[in-house]
Amino acid sequence: MSGFESLAGKRYLNLESFRKNGQGVRTPVWFAAAPGDGATLYVYSTSTSGKAKRLRRGGAVRVAPCDARGTVTGPWIDAQASIVDGEEFRYGMRLIDRKYRPWKQMLDLLSRLRPHARVVIAIRKQIASSSG
């Protein structure tokens, strides 16, 4: 099990990343799950967004299914997030492009008017440590 079962078939997830002082910041985002076990989720953002800046400092996040306005509709899941590049960047972007066609393509066209560097964020279920 991937741990992300509650996100299956959903269009939005609420991504909570954390400020230096530990305060959580929640953002509803589009996401795509890697096929197969769905153990990795991909999100994209601009490189200068608050969430990208927070993730560069630390990768602890929480995710939950939500609606377009960010209202949480399921359980929160602890996870680890990192900004990826190279082939994983391209792979994550392809998954998102495919899931949100044609809306993502329209946004891509509009973004050419004010281009911003983009990042892809890979989110993986946090492994619970066992004590004992």
N, C-alpha and C positions, 0 to 999 in steps of 0.2 A: 504494500500500500504506500502511496506517495505522501499521504498526509494532507493532500489538497483536494480530497474528494468533494468537499462542500462547495468548491468553485466550479465543478463540472457543469457545463452548459450555461454558465453565467457570462455576462458581457462586461461587467465592471468588478474591480476589486478595490477595497479601501486599503491603501498602503500607508502604514504608520511608521514613520522614521523619527529619529530622536535628536533633539538639539543637544548642545554641549551640556546644558543643565539638566538633561534627562527628560525634559518635557516632550511629549509625543506630538507630532504634527501629522494629521490624517489628510490624505489626498485620494479622491476617487480617480482611478486610471483604467485605461484599456489594458488588457493583458492577453497573452496566449500561452497555452501549456505545451510543452514538448510532447510530441506523440509518444505512444507507448505507455510507460508508467506515469507520465505527467509529473515527474518528480521535480522538474524545473519549470518555473514560470518566467515569462519575459515581458518587460514593460519598457517603453521608450519615453524619453523626455529630452528637453534641451539641456545642453551641458552646463548651463548657468542657472538652472532651476534650483530652488531650495532643497528639494529632495536629493538631487545629484550632489550638492555640496555636503549635505548631512551624511550621505552614504560614503563619501570619500573619507570622512572622519571615523566612521564606524558602520559596520554592516548589519547590526541587529535591527530587525524590523518585525512588525506584526502585519498580517493580512487577514482580510475577512471579505466575504461576498457583500456587495452593496448595490444600490441603484445608482443612476446617473448623478444624483445629487449627493451621494456619499452616505446615505442612510444604510447602516449596517443591517444585513438580512440573515446573517449566520454567525457561526463561532469565529473568534479570533484564533489565529494560528501563529505561533512564534516561528520565525524564519531568519535566514541569513541572506543578505543581498550584496551583490557586488556589481560594479560597472565592468562590462566585458568589451573586448575589442576583437579585431580580426575576424576569423571565420565564425566565432560564436555571435559576434555583433550582427553579421550578415544573416546568420541562421535565425536569430531572434526576430530581426526585422522582417524577414520573409514570413515567419509564422504570424506576426501581427498584421502584415499587409494582407495575407490570405484571409484571416479571420474577419477583418473589418472592411473588406472590399465592398463597395466602392468608396466608402466614407474616408478611409485613410488615404486613398489616392487623391481625393479632392483636397484634403488638407495638405498633402505634399505639394500639390500645384499652388495652393495659396501661400505656402511657406516660401516659395521661390521669390515672392515679393519682398519678404524680410527674412532672409536666410539666417538660421541659427545652427550651430553645430549640435548634433544629437548624440545621445548616449543610449545604450541598451543596458538595462539592469536585469541581471539573472537573479532569481529568488529561489532559494532551496530550503526545504524544511530543515529546521534546526534539530540536530541530533541530540536527544536527551542523554545527559551523562548519567551513568549508573554509579551509585555509591555502594560500597559494601565490601 
